[in-house]
């Protein structure tokens, strides 16, 4: 009897290569999901209103969206923006 030394050994290296590729993709996905910026839902959106690199907090994005939709007038927008900036300090 042959125990694993037969003709099926040719499939061993492609399957191993696919498993290795799947592990690499999983690790890359996990890193991007947990260390992502504010757009990806990672921890980067919990910082100040404006971090100086062009990034905005989730609260600032919501405020900007509401102003763009017309839910807030300019006075309300500026008041709430001032409150956000005061909290970020």
mmCIF file as gemmi writes it, N, C-alpha and C atoms, coordinates in Angstrom:
data_model
loop_
_atom_site.group_PDB
_atom_site.id
_atom_site.type_symbol
_atom_site.label_atom_id
_atom_site.label_alt_id
_atom_site.label_comp_id
_atom_site.label_asym_id
_atom_site.label_entity_id
_atom_site.label_seq_id
_atom_site.pdbx_PDB_ins_code
_atom_site.Cartn_x
_atom_site.Cartn_y
_atom_site.Cartn_z
_atom_site.occupancy
_atom_site.B_iso_or_equiv
_atom_site.pdbx_formal_charge
_atom_site.auth_seq_id
_atom_site.auth_asym_id
_atom_site.pdbx_PDB_model_num
ATOM 1 N N . UNK Axp A 1 ? 0.823 -1.185 0 1 0 ? 1 A 1
ATOM 2 C CA . UNK Axp A 1 ? 0 0 0 1 0 ? 1 A 1
ATOM 3 C C . UNK Axp A 1 ? 0.866 1.247 0 1 0 ? 1 A 1
ATOM 4 N N . UNK Axp A 2 ? 0.356 2.258 -0.68 1 0 ? 2 A 1
ATOM 5 C CA . UNK Axp A 2 ? 1.037 3.536 -0.668 1 0 ? 2 A 1
ATOM 6 C C . UNK Axp A 2 ? 0.24 4.521 0.167 1 0 ? 2 A 1
ATOM 7 N N . UNK Axp A 3 ? 0.905 5.162 1.095 1 0 ? 3 A 1
ATOM 8 C CA . UNK Axp A 3 ? 0.255 6.12 1.981 1 0 ? 3 A 1
ATOM 9 C C . UNK Axp A 3 ? 0.684 7.539 1.638 1 0 ? 3 A 1
ATOM 10 N N . UNK Axp A 4 ? 0.091 8.139 0.645 1 0 ? 4 A 1
ATOM 11 C CA . UNK Axp A 4 ? 0.38 9.518 0.292 1 0 ? 4 A 1
ATOM 12 C C . UNK Axp A 4 ? 1.569 9.691 -0.622 1 0 ? 4 A 1
ATOM 13 N N . UNK Axp A 5 ? 2.156 8.62 -1.117 1 0 ? 5 A 1
ATOM 14 C CA . UNK Axp A 5 ? 3.295 8.747 -2.018 1 0 ? 5 A 1
ATOM 15 C C . UNK Axp A 5 ? 2.91 8.407 -3.444 1 0 ? 5 A 1
ATOM 16 N N . UNK Axp A 6 ? 1.625 8.451 -3.751 1 0 ? 6 A 1
ATOM 17 C CA . UNK Axp A 6 ? 1.154 8.064 -5.068 1 0 ? 6 A 1
ATOM 18 C C . UNK Axp A 6 ? 1.098 9.234 -6.033 1 0 ? 6 A 1
ATOM 19 N N . UNK Axp A 7 ? 0.204 9.13 -6.983 1 0 ? 7 A 1
ATOM 20 C CA . UNK Axp A 7 ? 0.087 10.121 -8.06 1 0 ? 7 A 1
ATOM 21 C C . UNK Axp A 7 ? -0.474 11.461 -7.579 1 0 ? 7 A 1
ATOM 22 N N . UNK Axp A 8 ? -1.143 11.493 -6.467 1 0 ? 8 A 1
ATOM 23 C CA . UNK Axp A 8 ? -1.774 12.731 -5.999 1 0 ? 8 A 1
ATOM 24 C C . UNK Axp A 8 ? -0.798 13.72 -5.37 1 0 ? 8 A 1
ATOM 25 N N . UNK Axp A 9 ? 0.446 13.413 -5.284 1 0 ? 9 A 1
ATOM 26 C CA . UNK Axp A 9 ? 1.419 14.331 -4.689 1 0 ? 9 A 1
ATOM 27 C C . UNK Axp A 9 ? 1.623 15.579 -5.547 1 0 ? 9 A 1
ATOM 28 N N . UNK Axp A 10 ? 1.277 15.51 -6.834 1 0 ? 10 A 1
ATOM 29 C CA . UNK Axp A 10 ? 1.434 16.672 -7.71 1 0 ? 10 A 1
ATOM 30 C C . UNK Axp A 10 ? 0.509 17.811 -7.288 1 0 ? 10 A 1
ATOM 31 N N . UNK Axp A 11 ? -0.593 17.506 -6.585 1 0 ? 11 A 1
ATOM 32 C CA . UNK Axp A 11 ? -1.523 18.526 -6.129 1 0 ? 11 A 1
ATOM 33 C C . UNK Axp A 11 ? -1.086 19.168 -4.829 1 0 ? 11 A 1
ATOM 34 N N . UNK Axp A 12 ? -0.075 18.648 -4.203 1 0 ? 12 A 1
ATOM 35 C CA . UNK Axp A 12 ? 0.355 19.15 -2.901 1 0 ? 12 A 1
ATOM 36 C C . UNK Axp A 12 ? 0.862 20.579 -2.939 1 0 ? 12 A 1
ATOM 37 N N . UNK Axp A 13 ? 1.734 20.914 -3.866 1 0 ? 13 A 1
ATOM 38 C CA . UNK Axp A 13 ? 2.307 22.26 -3.873 1 0 ? 13 A 1
ATOM 39 C C . UNK Axp A 13 ? 1.32 23.328 -4.327 1 0 ? 13 A 1
ATOM 40 N N . UNK Axp A 14 ? 0.413 23.09 -5.301 1 0 ? 14 A 1
ATOM 41 C CA . UNK Axp A 14 ? -0.556 24.155 -5.623 1 0 ? 14 A 1
ATOM 42 C C . UNK Axp A 14 ? -1.533 24.422 -4.477 1 0 ? 14 A 1
ATOM 43 N N . UNK Axp A 15 ? -1.956 23.379 -3.794 1 0 ? 15 A 1
ATOM 44 C CA . UNK Axp A 15 ? -2.867 23.568 -2.672 1 0 ? 15 A 1
ATOM 45 C C . UNK Axp A 15 ? -2.158 24.328 -1.548 1 0 ? 15 A 1
ATOM 46 N N . UNK Axp A 16 ? -0.929 23.975 -1.278 1 0 ? 16 A 1
ATOM 47 C CA . UNK Axp A 16 ? -0.148 24.691 -0.27 1 0 ? 16 A 1
ATOM 48 C C . UNK Axp A 16 ? 0.035 26.15 -0.641 1 0 ? 16 A 1
ATOM 49 N N . UNK Axp A 17 ? 0.27 26.424 -1.917 1 0 ? 17 A 1
ATOM 50 C CA . UNK Axp A 17 ? 0.43 27.795 -2.399 1 0 ? 17 A 1
ATOM 51 C C . UNK Axp A 17 ? -0.875 28.586 -2.243 1 0 ? 17 A 1
ATOM 52 N N . UNK Axp A 18 ? -2.003 27.949 -2.534 1 0 ? 18 A 1
ATOM 53 C CA . UNK Axp A 18 ? -3.296 28.618 -2.357 1 0 ? 18 A 1
ATOM 54 C C . UNK Axp A 18 ? -3.577 28.918 -0.886 1 0 ? 18 A 1
ATOM 55 N N . UNK Axp A 19 ? -3.242 28 -0.011 1 0 ? 19 A 1
ATOM 56 C CA . UNK Axp A 19 ? -3.432 28.228 1.417 1 0 ? 19 A 1
ATOM 57 C C . UNK Axp A 19 ? -2.553 29.378 1.899 1 0 ? 19 A 1
ATOM 58 N N . UNK Axp A 20 ? -1.322 29.414 1.44 1 0 ? 20 A 1
ATOM 59 C CA . UNK Axp A 20 ? -0.412 30.502 1.806 1 0 ? 20 A 1
ATOM 60 C C . UNK Axp A 20 ? -0.948 31.851 1.312 1 0 ? 20 A 1
ATOM 61 N N . UNK Axp A 21 ? -1.446 31.886 0.074 1 0 ? 21 A 1
ATOM 62 C CA . UNK Axp A 21 ? -2.003 33.127 -0.475 1 0 ? 21 A 1
ATOM 63 C C . UNK Axp A 21 ? -3.228 33.558 0.328 1 0 ? 21 A 1
ATOM 64 N N . UNK Axp A 22 ? -4.062 32.604 0.72 1 0 ? 22 A 1
ATOM 65 C CA . UNK Axp A 22 ? -5.253 32.932 1.509 1 0 ? 22 A 1
ATOM 66 C C . UNK Axp A 22 ? -4.866 33.515 2.87 1 0 ? 22 A 1
ATOM 67 N N . UNK Axp A 23 ? -3.834 32.984 3.481 1 0 ? 23 A 1
ATOM 68 C CA . UNK Axp A 23 ? -3.376 33.502 4.774 1 0 ? 23 A 1
ATOM 69 C C . UNK Axp A 23 ? -2.849 34.924 4.609 1 0 ? 23 A 1
ATOM 70 N N . UNK Axp A 24 ? -2.098 35.18 3.563 1 0 ? 24 A 1
ATOM 71 C CA . UNK Axp A 24 ? -1.564 36.527 3.315 1 0 ? 24 A 1
ATOM 72 C C . UNK Axp A 24 ? -2.704 37.516 3.092 1 0 ? 24 A 1
ATOM 73 N N . UNK Axp A 25 ? -3.701 37.135 2.301 1 0 ? 25 A 1
ATOM 74 C CA . UNK Axp A 25 ? -4.842 38.017 2.047 1 0 ? 25 A 1
ATOM 75 C C . UNK Axp A 25 ? -5.598 38.287 3.346 1 0 ? 25 A 1
ATOM 76 N N . UNK Axp A 26 ? -5.773 37.275 4.165 1 0 ? 26 A 1
ATOM 77 C CA . UNK Axp A 26 ? -6.465 37.437 5.443 1 0 ? 26 A 1
ATOM 78 C C . UNK Axp A 26 ? -5.713 38.393 6.37 1 0 ? 26 A 1
ATOM 79 N N . UNK Axp A 27 ? -4.407 38.276 6.422 1 0 ? 27 A 1
ATOM 80 C CA . UNK Axp A 27 ? -3.603 39.163 7.27 1 0 ? 27 A 1
ATOM 81 C C . UNK Axp A 27 ? -3.681 40.606 6.763 1 0 ? 27 A 1
ATOM 82 N N . UNK Axp A 28 ? -3.583 40.801 5.453 1 0 ? 28 A 1
ATOM 83 C CA . UNK Axp A 28 ? -3.67 42.152 4.889 1 0 ? 28 A 1
ATOM 84 C C . UNK Axp A 28 ? -5.041 42.751 5.17 1 0 ? 28 A 1
ATOM 85 N N . UNK Axp A 29 ? -6.096 41.962 5.002 1 0 ? 29 A 1
ATOM 86 C CA . UNK Axp A 29 ? -7.445 42.44 5.277 1 0 ? 29 A 1
ATOM 87 C C . UNK Axp A 29 ? -7.589 42.835 6.746 1 0 ? 29 A 1
ATOM 88 N N . UNK Axp A 30 ? -7.08 42.021 7.651 1 0 ? 30 A 1
ATOM 89 C CA . UNK Axp A 30 ? -7.201 42.3 9.08 1 0 ? 30 A 1
ATOM 90 C C . UNK Axp A 30 ? -6.462 43.584 9.446 1 0 ? 30 A 1
ATOM 91 N N . UNK Axp A 31 ? -5.288 43.78 8.888 1 0 ? 31 A 1
ATOM 92 C CA . UNK Axp A 31 ? -4.517 44.997 9.172 1 0 ? 31 A 1
ATOM 93 C C . UNK Axp A 31 ? -5.262 46.224 8.669 1 0 ? 31 A 1
ATOM 94 N N . UNK Axp A 32 ? -5.799 46.155 7.457 1 0 ? 32 A 1
ATOM 95 C CA . UNK Axp A 32 ? -6.515 47.305 6.899 1 0 ? 32 A 1
ATOM 96 C C . UNK Axp A 32 ? -7.817 47.57 7.64 1 0 ? 32 A 1
ATOM 97 N N . UNK Axp A 33 ? -8.478 46.524 8.118 1 0 ? 33 A 1
ATOM 98 C CA . UNK Axp A 33 ? -9.757 46.695 8.801 1 0 ? 33 A 1
ATOM 99 C C . UNK Axp A 33 ? -9.583 47.302 10.191 1 0 ? 33 A 1
ATOM 100 N N . UNK Axp A 34 ? -8.549 46.88 10.917 1 0 ? 34 A 1
ATOM 101 C CA . UNK Axp A 34 ? -8.382 47.337 12.292 1 0 ? 34 A 1
ATOM 102 C C . UNK Axp A 34 ? -7.494 48.557 12.428 1 0 ? 34 A 1
ATOM 103 N N . UNK Axp A 35 ? -6.673 48.85 11.447 1 0 ? 35 A 1
ATOM 104 C CA . UNK Axp A 35 ? -5.781 50.007 11.536 1 0 ? 35 A 1
ATOM 105 C C . UNK Axp A 35 ? -6.097 51.025 10.456 1 0 ? 35 A 1
ATOM 106 N N . UNK Axp A 36 ? -7.296 50.95 9.92 1 0 ? 36 A 1
ATOM 107 C CA . UNK Axp A 36 ? -7.673 51.836 8.833 1 0 ? 36 A 1
ATOM 108 C C . UNK Axp A 36 ? -7.908 53.255 9.296 1 0 ? 36 A 1
ATOM 109 N N . UNK Axp A 37 ? -8.021 54.128 8.333 1 0 ? 37 A 1
ATOM 110 C CA . UNK Axp A 37 ? -8.277 55.52 8.627 1 0 ? 37 A 1
ATOM 111 C C . UNK Axp A 37 ? -9.742 55.769 8.887 1 0 ? 37 A 1
ATOM 112 N N . UNK Axp A 38 ? -10.13 57.04 8.946 1 0 ? 38 A 1
ATOM 113 C CA . UNK Axp A 38 ? -11.504 57.379 9.277 1 0 ? 38 A 1
ATOM 114 C C . UNK Axp A 38 ? -12.503 56.91 8.228 1 0 ? 38 A 1
ATOM 115 N N . UNK Axp A 39 ? -12.095 56.746 6.984 1 0 ? 39 A 1
ATOM 116 C CA . UNK Axp A 39 ? -12.998 56.308 5.93 1 0 ? 39 A 1
ATOM 117 C C . UNK Axp A 39 ? -13.289 54.816 6.002 1 0 ? 39 A 1
ATOM 118 N N . UNK Axp A 40 ? -12.475 54.074 6.665 1 0 ? 40 A 1
ATOM 119 C CA . UNK Axp A 40 ? -12.647 52.622 6.693 1 0 ? 40 A 1
ATOM 120 C C . UNK Axp A 40 ? -13.298 52.119 7.959 1 0 ? 40 A 1
ATOM 121 N N . UNK Axp A 41 ? -13.609 52.992 8.871 1 0 ? 41 A 1
ATOM 122 C CA . UNK Axp A 41 ? -14.258 52.554 10.09 1 0 ? 41 A 1
ATOM 123 C C . UNK Axp A 41 ? -13.294 52.061 11.141 1 0 ? 41 A 1
ATOM 124 N N . UNK Axp A 42 ? -12.028 52.287 10.942 1 0 ? 42 A 1
ATOM 125 C CA . UNK Axp A 42 ? -11.036 51.891 11.938 1 0 ? 42 A 1
ATOM 126 C C . UNK Axp A 42 ? -10.976 52.893 13.069 1 0 ? 42 A 1
ATOM 127 N N . UNK Axp A 43 ? -9.942 52.84 13.851 1 0 ? 43 A 1
ATOM 128 C CA . UNK Axp A 43 ? -9.827 53.698 15.019 1 0 ? 43 A 1
ATOM 129 C C . UNK Axp A 43 ? -9.394 55.11 14.664 1 0 ? 43 A 1
ATOM 130 N N . UNK Axp A 44 ? -9.026 55.365 13.401 1 0 ? 44 A 1
ATOM 131 C CA . UNK Axp A 44 ? -8.523 56.674 13.018 1 0 ? 44 A 1
ATOM 132 C C . UNK Axp A 44 ? -9.544 57.783 13.089 1 0 ? 44 A 1
ATOM 133 N N . UNK Axp A 45 ? -10.841 57.467 13.088 1 0 ? 45 A 1
ATOM 134 C CA . UNK Axp A 45 ? -11.872 58.485 13.1 1 0 ? 45 A 1
ATOM 135 C C . UNK Axp A 45 ? -12.21 59.013 14.472 1 0 ? 45 A 1
ATOM 136 N N . UNK Axp A 46 ? -11.578 58.519 15.522 1 0 ? 46 A 1
ATOM 137 C CA . UNK Axp A 46 ? -11.902 58.939 16.871 1 0 ? 46 A 1
ATOM 138 C C . UNK Axp A 46 ? -11.08 60.137 17.335 1 0 ? 46 A 1
ATOM 139 N N . UNK Axp A 47 ? -10.24 60.661 16.481 1 0 ? 47 A 1
ATOM 140 C CA . UNK Axp A 47 ? -9.331 61.721 16.865 1 0 ? 47 A 1
ATOM 141 C C . UNK Axp A 47 ? -9.993 63.084 16.825 1 0 ? 47 A 1
ATOM 142 N N . UNK Axp A 48 ? -9.194 64.132 16.776 1 0 ? 48 A 1
ATOM 143 C CA . UNK Axp A 48 ? -9.732 65.483 16.764 1 0 ? 48 A 1
ATOM 144 C C . UNK Axp A 48 ? -10.495 65.779 15.483 1 0 ? 48 A 1
ATOM 145 N N . UNK Axp A 49 ? -11.144 66.931 15.471 1 0 ? 49 A 1
ATOM 146 C CA . UNK Axp A 49 ? -11.953 67.306 14.32 1 0 ? 49 A 1
ATOM 147 C C . UNK Axp A 49 ? -11.099 67.413 13.071 1 0 ? 49 A 1
ATOM 148 N N . UNK Axp A 50 ? -9.951 68.006 13.161 1 0 ? 50 A 1
ATOM 149 C CA . UNK Axp A 50 ? -9.056 68.135 12.015 1 0 ? 50 A 1
ATOM 150 C C . UNK Axp A 50 ? -7.651 67.805 12.483 1 0 ? 50 A 1
ATOM 151 N N . UNK Axp A 51 ? -7.082 66.718 11.965 1 0 ? 51 A 1
ATOM 152 C CA . UNK Axp A 51 ? -5.788 66.261 12.45 1 0 ? 51 A 1
ATOM 153 C C . UNK Axp A 51 ? -4.617 66.952 11.751 1 0 ? 51 A 1
ATOM 154 N N . UNK Axp A 52 ? -4.899 67.84 10.8 1 0 ? 52 A 1
ATOM 155 C CA . UNK Axp A 52 ? -3.823 68.524 10.108 1 0 ? 52 A 1
ATOM 156 C C . UNK Axp A 52 ? -3.373 67.82 8.846 1 0 ? 52 A 1
ATOM 157 N N . UNK Axp A 53 ? -3.869 66.618 8.613 1 0 ? 53 A 1
ATOM 158 C CA . UNK Axp A 53 ? -3.509 65.875 7.411 1 0 ? 53 A 1
ATOM 159 C C . UNK Axp A 53 ? -4.676 65.786 6.445 1 0 ? 53 A 1
ATOM 160 N N . UNK Axp A 54 ? -5.684 66.628 6.619 1 0 ? 54 A 1
ATOM 161 C CA . UNK Axp A 54 ? -6.836 66.611 5.741 1 0 ? 54 A 1
ATOM 162 C C . UNK Axp A 54 ? -7.888 65.601 6.166 1 0 ? 54 A 1
ATOM 163 N N . UNK Axp A 55 ? -7.701 64.934 7.283 1 0 ? 55 A 1
ATOM 164 C CA . UNK Axp A 55 ? -8.67 63.962 7.745 1 0 ? 55 A 1
ATOM 165 C C . UNK Axp A 55 ? -9.684 64.644 8.653 1 0 ? 55 A 1
ATOM 166 N N . UNK Axp A 56 ? -10.914 64.156 8.63 1 0 ? 56 A 1
ATOM 167 C CA . UNK Axp A 56 ? -11.96 64.709 9.476 1 0 ? 56 A 1
ATOM 168 C C . UNK Axp A 56 ? -12.53 63.599 10.345 1 0 ? 56 A 1
ATOM 169 N N . UNK Axp A 57 ? -13.011 63.995 11.514 1 0 ? 57 A 1
ATOM 170 C CA . UNK Axp A 57 ? -13.651 63.027 12.394 1 0 ? 57 A 1
ATOM 171 C C . UNK Axp A 57 ? -15.013 62.657 11.825 1 0 ? 57 A 1
ATOM 172 N N . UNK Axp A 58 ? -15.584 61.611 12.374 1 0 ? 58 A 1
ATOM 173 C CA . UNK Axp A 58 ? -16.899 61.178 11.929 1 0 ? 58 A 1
ATOM 174 C C . UNK Axp A 58 ? -17.944 62.25 12.253 1 0 ? 58 A 1
ATOM 175 N N . UNK Axp A 59 ? -17.82 62.887 13.398 1 0 ? 59 A 1
ATOM 176 C CA . UNK Axp A 59 ? -18.765 63.944 13.767 1 0 ? 59 A 1
ATOM 177 C C . UNK Axp A 59 ? -18.702 65.099 12.767 1 0 ? 59 A 1
ATOM 178 N N . UNK Axp A 60 ? -17.501 65.46 12.356 1 0 ? 60 A 1
ATOM 179 C CA . UNK Axp A 60 ? -17.343 66.551 11.382 1 0 ? 60 A 1
ATOM 180 C C . UNK Axp A 60 ? -17.933 66.155 10.034 1 0 ? 60 A 1
ATOM 181 N N . UNK Axp A 61 ? -17.749 64.913 9.642 1 0 ? 61 A 1
ATOM 182 C CA . UNK Axp A 61 ? -18.311 64.449 8.372 1 0 ? 61 A 1
ATOM 183 C C . UNK Axp A 61 ? -19.836 64.503 8.395 1 0 ? 61 A 1
ATOM 184 N N . UNK Axp A 62 ? -20.415 64.079 9.522 1 0 ? 62 A 1
ATOM 185 C CA . UNK Axp A 62 ? -21.877 64.122 9.646 1 0 ? 62 A 1
ATOM 186 C C . UNK Axp A 62 ? -22.367 65.562 9.594 1 0 ? 62 A 1
ATOM 187 N N . UNK Axp A 63 ? -21.67 66.454 10.295 1 0 ? 63 A 1
ATOM 188 C CA . UNK Axp A 63 ? -22.046 67.871 10.293 1 0 ? 63 A 1
ATOM 189 C C . UNK Axp A 63 ? -21.968 68.449 8.879 1 0 ? 63 A 1
ATOM 190 N N . UNK Axp A 64 ? -20.883 68.141 8.171 1 0 ? 64 A 1
ATOM 191 C CA . UNK Axp A 64 ? -20.739 68.625 6.796 1 0 ? 64 A 1
ATOM 192 C C . UNK Axp A 64 ? -21.836 68.075 5.888 1 0 ? 64 A 1
ATOM 193 N N . UNK Axp A 65 ? -22.176 66.807 6.063 1 0 ? 65 A 1
ATOM 194 C CA . UNK Axp A 65 ? -23.229 66.191 5.238 1 0 ? 65 A 1
ATOM 195 C C . UNK Axp A 65 ? -24.59 66.842 5.505 1 0 ? 65 A 1
ATOM 196 N N . UNK Axp A 66 ? -24.881 67.094 6.772 1 0 ? 66 A 1
ATOM 197 C CA . UNK Axp A 66 ? -26.16 67.72 7.115 1 0 ? 66 A 1
ATOM 198 C C . UNK Axp A 66 ? -26.244 69.142 6.557 1 0 ? 66 A 1
ATOM 199 N N . UNK Axp A 67 ? -25.121 69.864 6.583 1 0 ? 67 A 1
ATOM 200 C CA . UNK Axp A 67 ? -25.103 71.211 6.014 1 0 ? 67 A 1
ATOM 201 C C . UNK Axp A 67 ? -25.293 71.147 4.501 1 0 ? 67 A 1
ATOM 202 N N . UNK Axp A 68 ? -24.646 70.169 3.87 1 0 ? 68 A 1
ATOM 203 C CA . UNK Axp A 68 ? -24.754 70.03 2.42 1 0 ? 68 A 1
ATOM 204 C C . UNK Axp A 68 ? -26.175 69.651 1.99 1 0 ? 68 A 1
ATOM 205 N N . UNK Axp A 69 ? -26.864 68.886 2.817 1 0 ? 69 A 1
ATOM 206 C CA . UNK Axp A 69 ? -28.235 68.481 2.502 1 0 ? 69 A 1
ATOM 207 C C . UNK Axp A 69 ? -29.244 69.592 2.774 1 0 ? 69 A 1
ATOM 208 N N . UNK Axp A 70 ? -28.827 70.635 3.462 1 0 ? 70 A 1
ATOM 209 C CA . UNK Axp A 70 ? -29.717 71.73 3.773 1 0 ? 70 A 1
ATOM 210 C C . UNK Axp A 70 ? -30.457 71.567 5.093 1 0 ? 70 A 1
ATOM 211 N N . UNK Axp A 71 ? -30.065 70.576 5.894 1 0 ? 71 A 1
ATOM 212 C CA . UNK Axp A 71 ? -30.707 70.363 7.185 1 0 ? 71 A 1
ATOM 213 C C . UNK Axp A 71 ? -30.296 71.432 8.199 1 0 ? 71 A 1
ATOM 214 N N . UNK Axp A 72 ? -29.132 72.036 7.992 1 0 ? 72 A 1
ATOM 215 C CA . UNK Axp A 72 ? -28.64 73.095 8.873 1 0 ? 72 A 1
ATOM 216 C C . UNK Axp A 72 ? -28.413 74.351 8.044 1 0 ? 72 A 1
ATOM 217 N N . UNK Axp A 73 ? -28.729 75.507 8.636 1 0 ? 73 A 1
ATOM 218 C CA . UNK Axp A 73 ? -28.363 76.74 7.946 1 0 ? 73 A 1
ATOM 219 C C . UNK Axp A 73 ? -26.927 77.097 8.336 1 0 ? 73 A 1
ATOM 220 N N . UNK Axp A 74 ? -26.423 78.17 7.785 1 0 ? 74 A 1
ATOM 221 C CA . UNK Axp A 74 ? -25.013 78.519 8.002 1 0 ? 74 A 1
ATOM 222 C C . UNK Axp A 74 ? -24.719 78.863 9.46 1 0 ? 74 A 1
ATOM 223 N N . UNK Axp A 75 ? -25.644 79.529 10.121 1 0 ? 75 A 1
ATOM 224 C CA . UNK Axp A 75 ? -25.434 79.913 11.522 1 0 ? 75 A 1
ATOM 225 C C . UNK Axp A 75 ? -25.344 78.657 12.402 1 0 ? 75 A 1
ATOM 226 N N . UNK Axp A 76 ? -26.284 77.741 12.22 1 0 ? 76 A 1
ATOM 227 C CA . UNK Axp A 76 ? -26.269 76.5 13.005 1 0 ? 76 A 1
ATOM 228 C C . UNK Axp A 76 ? -25.001 75.697 12.732 1 0 ? 76 A 1
ATOM 229 N N . UNK Axp A 77 ? -24.62 75.65 11.454 1 0 ? 77 A 1
ATOM 230 C CA . UNK Axp A 77 ? -23.416 74.909 11.072 1 0 ? 77 A 1
ATOM 231 C C . UNK Axp A 77 ? -22.182 75.479 11.771 1 0 ? 77 A 1
ATOM 232 N N . UNK Axp A 78 ? -22.029 76.789 11.739 1 0 ? 78 A 1
ATOM 233 C CA . UNK Axp A 78 ? -20.847 77.405 12.352 1 0 ? 78 A 1
ATOM 234 C C . UNK Axp A 78 ? -20.848 77.238 13.872 1 0 ? 78 A 1
ATOM 235 N N . UNK Axp A 79 ? -22.022 77.33 14.506 1 0 ? 79 A 1
ATOM 236 C CA . UNK Axp A 79 ? -22.102 77.132 15.957 1 0 ? 79 A 1
ATOM 237 C C . UNK Axp A 79 ? -21.681 75.71 16.336 1 0 ? 79 A 1
ATOM 238 N N . UNK Axp A 80 ? -22.21 74.742 15.61 1 0 ? 80 A 1
ATOM 239 C CA . UNK Axp A 80 ? -21.88 73.348 15.918 1 0 ? 80 A 1
ATOM 240 C C . UNK Axp A 80 ? -20.427 73.027 15.582 1 0 ? 80 A 1
ATOM 241 N N . UNK Axp A 81 ? -19.912 73.636 14.533 1 0 ? 81 A 1
ATOM 242 C CA . UNK Axp A 81 ? -18.502 73.446 14.191 1 0 ? 81 A 1
ATOM 243 C C . UNK Axp A 81 ? -17.603 74.003 15.292 1 0 ? 81 A 1
ATOM 244 N N . UNK Axp A 82 ? -17.988 75.154 15.842 1 0 ? 82 A 1
ATOM 245 C CA . UNK Axp A 82 ? -17.223 75.749 16.942 1 0 ? 82 A 1
ATOM 246 C C . UNK Axp A 82 ? -17.23 74.822 18.156 1 0 ? 82 A 1
ATOM 247 N N . UNK Axp A 83 ? -18.374 74.221 18.457 1 0 ? 83 A 1
ATOM 248 C CA . UNK Axp A 83 ? -18.468 73.28 19.584 1 0 ? 83 A 1
ATOM 249 C C . UNK Axp A 83 ? -17.55 72.087 19.343 1 0 ? 83 A 1
ATOM 250 N N . UNK Axp A 84 ? -17.55 71.556 18.128 1 0 ? 84 A 1
ATOM 251 C CA . UNK Axp A 84 ? -16.669 70.419 17.812 1 0 ? 84 A 1
ATOM 252 C C . UNK Axp A 84 ? -15.203 70.795 17.966 1 0 ? 84 A 1
ATOM 253 N N . UNK Axp A 85 ? -14.838 71.973 17.487 1 0 ? 85 A 1
ATOM 254 C CA . UNK Axp A 85 ? -13.441 72.403 17.594 1 0 ? 85 A 1
ATOM 255 C C . UNK Axp A 85 ? -13.033 72.616 19.05 1 0 ? 85 A 1
ATOM 256 N N . UNK Axp A 86 ? -13.959 73.135 19.874 1 0 ? 86 A 1
ATOM 257 C CA . UNK Axp A 86 ? -13.664 73.331 21.305 1 0 ? 86 A 1
ATOM 258 C C . UNK Axp A 86 ? -13.475 71.987 22.009 1 0 ? 86 A 1
ATOM 259 N N . UNK Axp A 87 ? -14.269 70.993 21.645 1 0 ? 87 A 1
ATOM 260 C CA . UNK Axp A 87 ? -14.146 69.659 22.265 1 0 ? 87 A 1
ATOM 261 C C . UNK Axp A 87 ? -12.871 68.953 21.849 1 0 ? 87 A 1
ATOM 262 N N . UNK Axp A 88 ? -12.368 69.26 20.657 1 0 ? 88 A 1
ATOM 263 C CA . UNK Axp A 88 ? -11.171 68.584 20.146 1 0 ? 88 A 1
ATOM 264 C C . UNK Axp A 88 ? -9.915 69.063 20.857 1 0 ? 88 A 1
ATOM 265 N N . UNK Axp A 89 ? -9.98 70.187 21.501 1 0 ? 89 A 1
ATOM 266 C CA . UNK Axp A 89 ? -8.789 70.743 22.147 1 0 ? 89 A 1
ATOM 267 C C . UNK Axp A 89 ? -8.577 70.198 23.491 1 0 ? 89 A 1
